Amino acid sequence: MKVRSLAKRNWLRGLILIVLASGIAGAETPSAPSTPYAPPARMEWFGGYSYERLNASSGAGTNLASGWATEVQANLRGSLALVADFSGSYGTQSGVDLRQYTFLAGPRLTLRRGHAALFIHALPGAARLDAREGRSEDTANSFAAATGGGVDLRFSQRVSLRLFQADYLLTRFAGRTQNNLRITTGLVFHCGSTR
């Protein structure tokens, strides 16, 4: 019950953060354009750096500070898109080398204002955790889901900078729930146009 309550609070905090950020981005000066810098691309590809705070059910946690993330996004109509998200995070806890991979997909809503694009998403999927200590290695697979959002800043017709993407990442290794935080940043490449 506590885990479910914590997950709801984290999701609500993320949603409030996105709404506040969209209000700030929507406040335009008189000289700012009221239309997007360029039409949304039909396809977008993201690649960049990922940091993850991996929290065990026991309360112990570790930083998986070396990581990567990549996404493929198909923009549909209006603000709706479908996203496939893949990431890998690496770190060490108590002498054990940890590697976690996530495979997620789901809907994303994007609000575009001027050069900024604010988005929120819900991405269910799976996770894999590899733990290696000396010559012994253990592998586990789990349900995973990420809820969160972020901000992209478009500085050319083909490229945007993902200022940040923050996700509450839920995993269920060993039959227990882990409440993790994932933050990513990098570049978004746009291909084709929906108009």
Rosetta silent file (secondary structure, phi, psi, omega in degrees, C-alpha in Angstrom):
SEQUENCE: MKVRSLAKRNWLRGLILIVLASGIAGAETPSAPSTPYAPPARMEWFGGYSYERLNASSGAGTNLASGWATEVQANLRGSLALVADFSGSYGTQSGVDLRQYTFLAGPRLTLRRGHAALFIHALPGAARLDAREGRSEDTANSFAAATGGGVDLRFSQRVSLRLFQADYLLTRFAGRTQNNLRITTGLVFHCGSTR
SCORE:     score description
SCORE:     0.000 S_00000001
   1 L     0.000  -39.960  179.257    0.000    0.000    0.000 S_00000001
   2 H   -64.276  -39.294 -179.063    2.885    2.372    0.848 S_00000001
   3 H   -64.044  -43.778  179.680    4.533    1.653   -2.516 S_00000001
   4 H   -62.933  -40.852  178.829    1.317    2.403   -4.412 S_00000001
   5 H   -64.733  -41.668  178.899    0.867    5.644   -2.462 S_00000001
   6 H   -64.431  -41.051  179.512    4.495    6.647   -3.148 S_00000001
   7 H   -63.143  -42.307  178.875    4.095    5.883   -6.848 S_00000001
   8 H   -64.020  -41.434  179.342    0.944    8.026   -7.058 S_00000001
   9 H   -64.316  -43.387  179.884    2.660   10.922   -5.272 S_00000001
  10 H   -64.014  -40.149  178.957    5.710   10.734   -7.570 S_00000001
  11 H   -64.558  -43.080  179.799    3.489   10.610  -10.653 S_00000001
  12 H   -64.257  -41.199  177.844    1.451   13.576   -9.391 S_00000001
  13 H   -61.683  -42.627  178.659    4.615   15.583   -8.653 S_00000001
  14 H   -62.936  -41.321  179.142    5.886   14.906  -12.177 S_00000001
  15 H   -64.738  -41.996  177.697    2.586   15.977  -13.708 S_00000001
  16 H   -62.239  -40.748  179.017    2.561   19.211  -11.668 S_00000001
  17 H   -61.744  -42.465  179.692    6.140   19.918  -12.788 S_00000001
  18 H   -65.484  -42.349  179.772    5.185   19.479  -16.450 S_00000001
  19 H   -63.408  -43.059  178.144    2.127   21.725  -16.098 S_00000001
  20 H   -63.852  -42.101  179.919    4.190   24.450  -14.417 S_00000001
  21 H   -64.745  -37.724  179.490    6.904   24.177  -17.060 S_00000001
  22 H   -67.883  -33.252  176.714    4.334   24.429  -19.858 S_00000001
  23 H   -66.196  -39.594  178.731    2.919   27.585  -18.273 S_00000001
  24 H   -67.948  -43.689 -179.313    6.377   29.154  -18.151 S_00000001
  25 H   -68.053  -28.852 -177.974    7.162   28.127  -21.748 S_00000001
  26 H   -77.924  -15.613  179.014    3.761   29.390  -22.906 S_00000001
  27 L   -75.372  102.846 -175.076    4.373   32.901  -21.575 S_00000001
  28 L  -102.196  148.727  173.350    5.478   34.606  -24.779 S_00000001
  29 L   -80.939  161.781 -178.282    6.870   38.034  -25.321 S_00000001
  30 L   -57.322  -29.054 -177.939    5.107   40.224  -27.929 S_00000001
  31 L   -88.827   -5.542 -177.701    7.860   39.542  -30.477 S_00000001
  32 L   -75.025  145.336  179.079    7.844   35.750  -29.974 S_00000001
  33 L   -69.645  146.388  179.613    6.286   33.649  -32.724 S_00000001
  34 L   -95.290   -2.433  178.084    2.895   32.131  -31.942 S_00000001
  35 L  -116.561  159.158  179.531    3.485   29.147  -34.224 S_00000001
  36 L   -60.161  153.901  178.734    6.091   26.388  -33.959 S_00000001
  37 L   -58.372  -40.098  178.022    9.535   27.050  -35.404 S_00000001
  38 L  -148.609  154.704  177.782    8.961   24.165  -37.821 S_00000001
  39 L   -59.921  152.513  177.753    6.163   21.653  -38.323 S_00000001
  40 L   -61.969  141.708  179.384    6.475   18.519  -36.201 S_00000001
  41 L   -74.165  153.968  176.461    8.531   15.819  -37.888 S_00000001
  42 L   -67.798  -42.027  179.279    6.914   12.564  -38.907 S_00000001
  43 E  -127.791  146.565  175.726    9.671   10.607  -37.134 S_00000001
  44 E  -135.083  142.046  176.667   12.081   11.621  -34.384 S_00000001
  45 E  -123.910  130.434  178.649   15.120    9.834  -33.021 S_00000001
  46 E  -115.478  141.199  173.099   16.658   10.643  -29.641 S_00000001
  47 E  -145.082  137.073 -179.845   20.053    9.564  -28.332 S_00000001
  48 E  -178.467 -165.449 -176.116   21.829   10.657  -25.194 S_00000001
  49 E   -88.954  145.155  179.566   23.097   10.218  -21.657 S_00000001
  50 E  -131.667  134.892  171.410   21.080    8.581  -18.880 S_00000001
  51 E  -116.559  135.694  177.601   21.423    8.740  -15.074 S_00000001
  52 E  -133.181  135.793  171.451   19.392    6.365  -12.918 S_00000001
  53 E   -99.705  107.399 -177.330   18.880    6.121   -9.176 S_00000001
  54 E   -92.248  115.339 -178.038   18.184    2.417   -8.608 S_00000001
  55 E  -107.703  123.288  176.665   16.304    1.875   -5.335 S_00000001
  56 L   -78.581  161.270 -179.675   16.054   -1.597   -3.844 S_00000001
  57 L   -64.011  -26.141 -178.342   12.934   -2.679   -1.938 S_00000001
  58 L   -75.022   -7.966 -178.686   14.969   -2.740    1.277 S_00000001
  59 L   103.905  -19.146  177.261   15.526    1.011    1.027 S_00000001
  60 L   -73.452  148.570 -179.265   19.153    0.717   -0.112 S_00000001
  61 E  -143.731  166.148  177.220   19.924    2.396   -3.386 S_00000001
  62 E  -145.933  154.470  178.463   22.719    2.980   -5.836 S_00000001
  63 E   -93.673  122.533  172.442   23.506    5.453   -8.595 S_00000001
  64 E  -100.146   81.040 -168.988   23.755    4.031  -12.099 S_00000001
  65 L   -85.094  -14.191  177.970   25.504    7.130  -13.380 S_00000001
  66 E  -103.152  111.049 -177.685   26.973    5.651  -16.557 S_00000001
  67 E  -161.099  173.256  179.281   24.209    5.075  -19.034 S_00000001
  68 E  -139.001  160.298  176.285   22.616    5.705  -22.394 S_00000001
  69 E  -147.590  145.509  175.660   19.095    6.128  -23.726 S_00000001
  70 E  -144.176  148.418 -179.429   17.586    6.080  -27.182 S_00000001
  71 E  -141.049  149.383  167.888   14.053    6.570  -28.500 S_00000001
  72 E  -121.700  127.717 -176.020   12.184    6.356  -31.769 S_00000001
  73 E  -123.598  127.945  174.537    9.042    8.501  -31.915 S_00000001
  74 E  -107.460  114.233  179.347    6.312    8.397  -34.566 S_00000001
  75 E   -80.219  127.761 -178.938    4.190   11.558  -34.502 S_00000001
  76 L   -97.661 -120.720  179.345    0.558   10.829  -35.304 S_00000001
  77 L  -100.750  142.638  176.679   -2.149   13.512  -35.312 S_00000001
  78 L    59.590 -125.278 -175.895   -1.957   16.705  -33.314 S_00000001
  79 L   -96.341    0.960 -175.511    0.012   16.252  -30.119 S_00000001
  80 E   -87.771  137.108  176.534   -0.182   12.431  -29.995 S_00000001
  81 E  -142.727  159.738  171.424    2.849   10.226  -30.686 S_00000001
  82 E  -111.453  136.345 -173.468    3.942    6.637  -30.148 S_00000001
  83 E  -126.596  137.536  167.501    7.377    6.095  -28.578 S_00000001
  84 E  -113.278  123.759 -170.658    9.739    3.118  -28.301 S_00000001
  85 E  -122.828  128.862  178.588   12.308    3.739  -25.542 S_00000001
  86 E  -130.398  138.591  179.442   15.467    1.705  -24.827 S_00000001
  87 E  -149.015  156.909  174.706   18.089    2.408  -22.156 S_00000001
  88 E  -136.141  133.525 -179.096   21.084    0.894  -20.405 S_00000001
  89 E  -131.317  142.787 -172.578   22.454    1.946  -17.004 S_00000001
  90 E  -134.489  142.104  178.365   25.624    0.746  -15.274 S_00000001
  91 E  -172.166 -176.278 -178.814   27.015    1.003  -11.750 S_00000001
  92 E  -132.903  136.728  174.892   28.440   -0.812   -8.722 S_00000001
  93 E  -135.397  120.655  179.422   26.888   -1.582   -5.334 S_00000001
  94 L    51.322   42.757  177.933   28.859   -3.300   -2.531 S_00000001
  95 L    79.923    3.255  179.055   31.348   -4.711   -5.042 S_00000001
  96 E  -102.770  125.064  176.593   28.639   -6.056   -7.371 S_00000001
  97 E   -78.907  126.578 -178.082   28.623   -4.757  -10.954 S_00000001
  98 E  -114.736  138.629  174.560   25.059   -3.890  -12.011 S_00000001
  99 E  -135.893  120.813  178.379   23.702   -3.437  -15.533 S_00000001
 100 E  -120.104  133.061  178.614   20.037   -2.600  -16.096 S_00000001
 101 E  -120.789  138.712  177.465   18.340   -2.434  -19.490 S_00000001
 102 E  -122.272  145.974  179.395   14.794   -1.214  -20.148 S_00000001
 103 E  -132.610  103.429 -171.311   12.548   -1.819  -23.165 S_00000001
 104 E  -128.198  153.137  176.061    9.483    0.456  -23.078 S_00000001
 105 E  -156.443  146.698  178.719    6.815    1.671  -25.499 S_00000001
 106 E   170.063 -169.809 -176.542    3.655    3.751  -25.280 S_00000001
 107 E   -84.086  152.509  175.373    1.872    7.049  -25.974 S_00000001
 108 E  -136.774  138.869  173.815    3.315   10.546  -25.603 S_00000001
 109 E  -110.392  133.397 -176.748    1.541   13.920  -25.633 S_00000001
 110 E  -126.304  132.781  174.207    3.516   16.967  -26.774 S_00000001
 111 E  -108.394  118.972 -178.804    2.717   20.666  -26.434 S_00000001
 112 E  -105.908  127.710  177.940    4.706   22.800  -28.886 S_00000001
 113 E  -138.033  115.236 -179.275    5.195   26.526  -28.253 S_00000001
 114 L    59.595 -125.548  179.795    7.705   28.508  -30.292 S_00000001
 115 L   -89.102   -7.506 -174.377   10.998   26.597  -30.204 S_00000001
 116 E   -98.529  144.171  173.545   10.020   24.537  -27.106 S_00000001
 117 E  -128.660  119.075  177.975    8.263   21.182  -27.002 S_00000001
 118 E  -106.134  134.930 -175.308    6.982   19.918  -23.623 S_00000001
 119 E  -137.499  153.372  171.623    5.934   16.293  -23.392 S_00000001
 120 E  -133.153  152.893 -178.316    4.507   13.725  -20.992 S_00000001
 121 E  -153.096  163.926  171.987    4.266    9.976  -21.494 S_00000001
 122 E  -134.070  115.813 -170.362    3.336    6.609  -19.981 S_00000001
 123 E  -126.383   97.320  173.946    5.577    3.775  -21.212 S_00000001
 124 E   -79.897  162.657  178.331    5.010    0.179  -20.047 S_00000001
 125 E   169.617 -139.381 -175.081    7.459   -2.589  -20.921 S_00000001
 126 E  -139.445  160.676  176.967   10.175   -4.787  -19.460 S_00000001
 127 E  -136.296  152.850  176.660   13.530   -4.521  -17.690 S_00000001
 128 E  -130.030  132.396  179.818   16.544   -6.803  -17.385 S_00000001
 129 E  -121.336  123.422  175.190   19.045   -6.638  -14.507 S_00000001
 130 E  -109.471  128.406  177.547   22.471   -8.304  -14.681 S_00000001
 131 E  -121.647  125.319 -178.077   24.503   -8.562  -11.460 S_00000001
 132 E  -126.201  128.698  175.806   28.113   -9.752  -11.609 S_00000001
 133 E  -134.845  111.418 -174.999   30.440  -10.409   -8.677 S_00000001
 134 L    63.803 -123.872 -179.790   33.750  -12.033   -9.545 S_00000001
 135 L   -95.902   -7.079 -179.580   32.966  -15.002  -11.793 S_00000001
 136 E   -91.407  141.572 -179.377   29.353  -15.410  -10.714 S_00000001
 137 E  -138.424  138.561  178.863   26.591  -13.681  -12.633 S_00000001
 138 E  -127.212  140.538 -179.073   22.852  -13.486  -12.017 S_00000001
 139 E  -127.981  138.664  177.072   20.196  -12.220  -14.426 S_00000001
 140 E  -137.826  145.299  175.957   16.574  -11.269  -13.737 S_00000001
 141 E  -113.212  151.551 -172.868   13.748  -10.006  -15.936 S_00000001
 142 E  -152.363  155.412  164.358   10.915   -7.786  -14.727 S_00000001
 143 E   -65.379  146.960  176.469    7.868   -5.757  -15.666 S_00000001
 144 E  -144.744  154.356  175.297    8.767   -2.072  -15.971 S_00000001
 145 E  -154.005  139.400  178.040    6.912    1.186  -16.548 S_00000001
 146 E  -122.048  131.952  170.881    8.027    4.789  -16.865 S_00000001
 147 E  -125.334  137.481 -179.601    5.869    7.874  -16.362 S_00000001
 148 E   168.246 -151.890 -178.481    7.260   11.344  -16.746 S_00000001
 149 E  -178.316 -170.632 -178.544    8.115   13.974  -19.289 S_00000001
 150 E  -175.283 -169.678 -176.675   10.580   16.562  -20.418 S_00000001
 151 E  -135.453  127.619  172.554   11.447   19.569  -22.559 S_00000001
 152 E  -108.369  142.073  176.959   13.024   19.735  -26.023 S_00000001
 153 E  -118.992  112.889 -175.281   14.440   22.984  -27.442 S_00000001
 154 E   -85.887  121.456  179.920   14.503   23.078  -31.245 S_00000001
 155 L  -116.282    1.377  169.354   17.404   25.064  -32.664 S_00000001
 156 L  -156.226  173.630 -178.386   17.231   23.974  -36.311 S_00000001
 157 L   -63.856  -28.387 -174.185   14.785   22.275  -38.660 S_00000001
 158 L  -106.818  -15.554 -171.698   16.465   18.904  -38.124 S_00000001
 159 E  -134.276  138.131  171.181   17.865   18.991  -34.560 S_00000001
 160 E  -125.930  156.060  172.316   16.593   19.681  -31.036 S_00000001
 161 E  -101.284  124.817  172.698   18.318   19.601  -27.677 S_00000001
 162 E   -82.868  102.622 -178.790   16.546   17.552  -25.010 S_00000001
 163 E   -59.660  -45.691  174.474   17.137   19.806  -22.022 S_00000001
 164 E  -164.661  155.726  167.527   15.918   17.051  -19.710 S_00000001
 165 E  -137.016  124.813 -178.640   13.636   14.082  -19.451 S_00000001
 166 E  -119.673  127.838 -177.424   12.671   12.914  -15.942 S_00000001
 167 E  -130.089  139.366  163.123   10.911    9.596  -15.365 S_00000001
 168 E   -84.699  117.538 -175.723    9.591    7.654  -12.417 S_00000001
 169 E  -111.814  113.572 -179.613   10.709    4.140  -13.396 S_00000001
 170 E   -98.338  132.608  173.049    8.948    1.245  -11.703 S_00000001
 171 E  -129.842  163.104 -177.918   10.427   -2.275  -11.789 S_00000001
 172 L  -134.140   61.408  177.521    9.363   -5.557  -10.109 S_00000001
 173 H   -79.150  142.819  177.421   12.489   -7.666   -9.602 S_00000001
 174 H    56.441   30.082  177.799   12.270  -10.673   -7.241 S_00000001
 175 H    73.566   10.606  179.003    8.545  -10.073   -6.742 S_00000001
 176 L  -121.720  153.559 -178.181    9.160   -6.712   -5.064 S_00000001
 177 L   -90.081  132.682  172.802    8.584   -3.187   -6.324 S_00000001
 178 E  -113.408  131.022  179.745   11.519   -0.837   -6.921 S_00000001
 179 E  -105.008  105.157 -172.867   10.826    2.900   -7.277 S_00000001
 180 E  -112.790  159.000  176.093   13.581    4.372   -9.443 S_00000001
 181 E  -117.294  132.306  177.471   14.391    7.807  -10.883 S_00000001
 182 E  -128.173  130.642  178.015   15.757    8.180  -14.415 S_00000001
 183 E  -125.815  131.964 -179.764   17.019   11.444  -15.951 S_00000001
 184 E  -131.518  156.400  174.949   18.188   11.732  -19.562 S_00000001
 185 E  -151.473  154.265 -179.691   19.526   14.434  -21.851 S_00000001
 186 E   165.588 -152.100 -176.513   20.804   14.482  -25.423 S_00000001
 187 E  -115.844  145.122  175.986   19.895   15.324  -29.021 S_00000001
 188 E  -114.980  128.976  179.649   16.697   14.766  -31.012 S_00000001
 189 E  -109.796  130.919 -175.620   16.891   14.359  -34.799 S_00000001
 190 E  -103.088  138.994 -178.754   13.783   15.111  -36.912 S_00000001
 191 E  -136.678  124.208  179.181   12.945   13.320  -40.152 S_00000001
 192 L    77.353  175.440 -179.418   10.100   14.148  -42.545 S_00000001
 193 L  -136.662  144.653  178.259    7.101   16.393  -41.874 S_00000001
 194 L   -84.896   -5.032 -179.672    3.525   15.685  -40.854 S_00000001
 195 L  -107.996    0.000    0.000    2.272   18.657  -42.923 S_00000001
